[in-house]
Each structure stands twice: as C-alpha cells, then as structure tokens.
Amino acid sequence: MNGIENWYLYGLFALFSTFSVYNGQRLIKSAHPTQTPWLMWVQRNEKSLYLVTFASGLLTLSCLLLIGKISFGSVILLLGSGVVSLFYVIPIKGIVMREIPYIKVYLIAFTWALVLILFPMINEEKYHWTVLLHGLAHALFIVSAAIPFDIRDVKFDQNSQKTIPQVVGVFWAKSLSVALLLLFAGLMLAYEPRLELAWSFYLAIALQLILLLFMNEKRGDIYCAGAIDGAIGLVGLSYFFYTVIIW
C-alpha cells in the first residue's frame, strides 16, 4: 500500500496496539462509579482481559521489532499517541482528557490518524502533501464513527464534557456524522482514483451510512461496539481487497 512493502506489519501493529489500549482503558474505567452494562461485563471478565491485554501488548512490541528501523519522527508520533491513549482515562491532577470540554472525539481521531496513516508513511519516508490529505480524510472518518458513541453516552457523560450531541443535539450530531463520512469517501476517491473500481469500498461506506442513519441514544453496546466498529473494519478490509485482490 502506497509502496510500503511491509504494510502488513504496520497493519498488525495497529491491530494489536488498538486491542491492547482499548482493553486496557476498559479495565481502568471499570472502577468508575458510573457503571454501564459494558463496564460491568469488563469487571466480570477482568482476569481474562488482563491476559489478553498483556498478550496483545507483546504482539505490538513484536511488530515494532519486525518493522526494524523506527525513525525519530515516528518515535515522537508514537509517544504522542501513547500519551493521549494513556491519559484519556487516567487523571492528571484530577483531570481526565476525555472529560475536557469539546475535545473528546478529536483526541480519538488524532490518535487513529497518527497510528494508521502518519506513522507508517513517515517511518517509510513517504514525504508528500497527500500524506496529510490521507491523514485528514481518516481523521474525519474516525470523528464520523465516534459521534454515535457520544450519542449513546449522552445519558452517561457529564454535561461539562460538551460532546457534539450535547452541544448541537442528537439529530444534528447524526447529520454531521453522515456529512463527515461522505466527505471522507470523496477525499479518498480524489486521493486514490482507482478506488472508483473497488465495489467493496462503496459497500463498506454504504453499510456505515445505514448504521449512522439508524443510530439513536437508545442504541446499546452491541450496535455501537459491534456493528459500527465492525463496519470500520470493513473499510480497512476494502483497502485489502483493492490492493491485493483488486476487488
């Protein structure tokens, strides 16, 4: 992908690091006084999740070792995303990053764009303005996919967090999510015109669009963490089809 021969190692790095960080954050959040059904499930399966988190952390480190050369710029990017991921749920002087007004969803998009796009491109010395365009497109996609989670959490988040649904309401939050998804698709088709031939990409976008349109504050963890997160994975799978299978 984009001339990166060991792209699969970067993909596995993103997979295992995300899995490790995500589960680690849930283990930390499970002690929060406000309990959701998902966090209660985490408490019931705490030992297994600790084991899975540790194993995925080791696999993340293994991917970095197999990649080999890690540039100074890449180290800075990974440290930045690591700091955000860590203090997203761990308080600094009583302040948790995810609870700072207005910035919750952008922290998520920032971290994903760094790990998925900028890290492999910069580490492989693929310096070009289109790298930033690619990173911006995927940041917009992550914001679009993260908004439904804020819609789900409207009843749990403190009003001081000023998430997008809290500020503009559920309807306009959904509208923004749809608009960002379509903007992402447009930017990707402009950045990579050959995607026009990849029907799997259109299918992934269409599925995500349907899920966004049917999102509301009553949807639960299965709909968000299962269906919407799963649809995110389909976008990545469509890249694989497009690049390797020409599908």
Residue pairs with C-beta under 8 A, 6 or more apart in sequence:
1 7
1 239
1 243
2 121
2 126
3 124
3 126
4 10
4 120
4 121
4 124
4 126
6 66
6 67
7 120
9 63
9 66
9 67
10 63
10 67
10 119
10 120
10 123
11 236
12 59
12 63
13 60
13 63
13 64
13 67
13 115
14 115
14 116
16 56
16 57
16 59
16 60
16 63
17 56
17 60
17 115
18 115
19 52
19 53
19 56
20 53
20 56
20 57
20 60
21 85
23 49
23 52
23 53
23 56
24 53
25 85
25 88
25 89
26 38
26 39
26 42
26 49
27 42
27 46
27 49
27 50
27 53
28 89
28 90
29 39
29 42
29 89
30 39
30 42
30 43
30 46
32 39
34 156
36 156
36 221
37 220
37 221
38 221
38 225
42 49
64 70
67 123
69 123
70 78
70 123
71 122
71 123
71 125
73 122
73 123
74 119
74 122
74 123
77 114
77 118
77 119
77 122
78 114
78 115
78 119
80 114
81 110
81 111
81 114
81 115
81 119
84 97
84 107
84 110
84 111
85 111
87 96
87 97
88 96
88 97
88 98
88 107
89 96
89 97
89 98
90 96
97 103
97 104
97 107
98 104
98 107
98 161
99 158
99 160
99 161
100 161
101 160
101 161
101 162
102 162
102 167
104 150
104 161
104 163
105 143
105 146
105 147
105 150
105 163
105 164
106 143
108 142
108 143
108 146
109 139
109 140
109 142
109 143
109 146
110 139
112 138
112 139
112 142
113 135
113 136
113 138
113 139
113 142
114 135
116 138
117 131
117 134
117 135
117 138
118 131
118 135
120 126
121 127
121 131
121 134
121 135
122 131
130 191
133 187
133 191
134 191
136 187
137 183
137 184
137 187
137 188
137 191
138 184
140 180
140 183
140 184
140 187
141 180
141 181
141 184
141 235
143 177
143 180
144 176
144 177
144 178
144 180
144 181
144 184
144 208
144 212
145 177
145 181
145 208
145 228
145 229
145 231
145 232
147 164
147 165
147 173
147 174
147 176
147 177
147 180
148 174
148 177
148 211
148 212
148 215
148 219
148 224
148 228
149 224
149 228
150 157
150 163
150 164
150 165
150 166
150 173
151 165
151 170
151 173
151 174
151 215
151 216
151 217
151 219
152 215
152 217
152 219
152 220
152 221
152 223
152 224
153 163
154 163
154 165
154 166
154 170
154 217
155 217
157 163
157 166
159 166
164 173
164 176
165 173
165 217
168 176
170 216
170 217
174 212
174 213
174 215
177 212
177 215
178 209
178 212
178 213
181 205
181 208
181 209
181 212
182 209
185 201
185 205
188 195
188 201
189 195
189 196
194 242
195 201
195 242
197 246
198 238
198 241
198 242
198 247
199 247
200 234
200 237
200 238
200 241
200 242
200 247
201 235
201 238
201 239
201 242
203 234
203 238
204 231
204 234
204 235
204 237
204 238
205 235
207 231
207 234
208 228
208 231
208 232
208 234
208 235
211 223
211 227
211 228
211 231
212 228
215 223
215 228
241 247
